[in-house]
Amino acid sequence: MTKKKLFDHITVDPKVRFGKPVIDGTRVPVDMVVGKIAGGMTVEEVMDEYNLTKQQVMAALRYAAELVAQEEITFA
């Protein structure tokens, strides 16, 4: 299997970060970007720390939002 595009600026490759979704063209995992912002870093700080564009950071947030929107929780 080769690299697969999951979302705008988001790809997955079994040879990169154990197949976790990353920012396309980098080894920066989406969960790390989202986690850093959730932890209090600004978009600009994340951009500087990981050499990302604003589009890439926002794509990570949109991807995470899309996953949450699709989640279904069942109650027994």
SULVEN-V676436 format. One line per field, one symbol per residue. phi: phi as a letter, one per 40 degrees, with the letter a starting at -180 (. if undefined). psi: psi as a letter, one per 40 degrees, with the letter a starting at -180 (. if undefined). burial: I if it has 24 or more other ideal C-beta (glycine too) atoms within 12 Angstrom, else O. A space follows every 10 residues. Layout:
phi = ???
psi = ???
burial = ???
This chain:
phi = .bdbccadgb bbadcbffgc cbcdgbbccd ccccccccch ccdcccdccb fbccdccccc cccccccccc cbbbbc
psi = iahhhdiheh ihheehffei hihheaehid ddddddddee iiddddddde fiiddddddd ddddddddde hhhih.
burial = OOOOOIIOII IIIOOOOOOO IIIIOIOIII OIIIOIIOOO OOIOOIIOOI OIOOOIIIII IOIIOOOOOO OOOOOO
